[in-house]
Amino acid sequence: MLELKYSLVIEATQDPTFFGFYSPDLEGFTGVGHSVEDCIYKARWGMEEHVALLKERGLAVPRTNPNPTVVIQNERQPAGVG
């Protein structure tokens, strides 16, 4: 079990040694990792830190996702590129 509280999107980049990730459920949360597993690990702890920071600053914290998903995809390209 991944034990994520929010959904996660992991994107492969042009550089095969880096992946970007973000949560569509948690605005402003992003990161990078060296593998899919690294992204999941960093996201799990990073999401907790991000939520704690939102609370500390008195900002709204989104509800946790009861059925979070992890999507692995190629990095999105702007329209007309590729």
N, C-alpha and C positions, 0 to 999 in steps of 0.2 A: 504494500500500500504506500502511496506517495505522500499522504498526509498534507496535502496542500489545501489551504482554505479558500483560495481563489484560482480561477482558471489561468493557464499559462500558455503562451505562444512562444515557441523556440524557432528562430529563423537561421538557416544555413546562410553564410555569407560567401562572397567571392573568395575569401581567404579560408582554406579548408581547416585552419587551426583555430578559428573563432566562430562562435555562434552568438547571436543577439537574442535577448528574450524580453518579454513584457507581459503584463497582465491586462487583459481587456476589462477586468472587473475592478482593478485598482489603479486609478488614474495617477500617472506620474511615476509608476514603478517600472524600471527597466534595468537591464544589466547585460553583461557579456560573460561567456564561459568558453572553455577550450574543448568541450564535448557536450553532448546532450545530458549526460549524467552530471557533469559539472554545473550546467545551467539549472537543473532540477535542484541540486543541493544548494546552490547559491540562492535560488528563488525561494526555497522553503524558509531559510533563515532571513533573507532579505525582506520578504513580505512581513514577517513579524516585526522587524526593525522599522519598516515603512509605516505600518499601522501605529506603532508606538510613537513615532515622530508626529504623525497626524494628530494623535490624541494629545501629545505634549503641546502642540501649537493650537489646540482648540478647534481643529478642523474636522469636518465630517468624515467618518469612517464608514465605508460601504459595508453592507451586510456580507457575511461570508457566503460563499456559493455552496449550496447543499450538494451539488453534483459538479464539482470542478472538472474541467477537461485539460488535457495537455495536447497541444497541436504542434507537430513538427513540420515545417514547410520551408521552401526556399524563400530567401529574402524578397520582399515585394519590390518590384521595379516600377518606376513611374510609367504612366501610359506612353506608348510609342517607343519605349526602350527595349532592346532585346532582339 
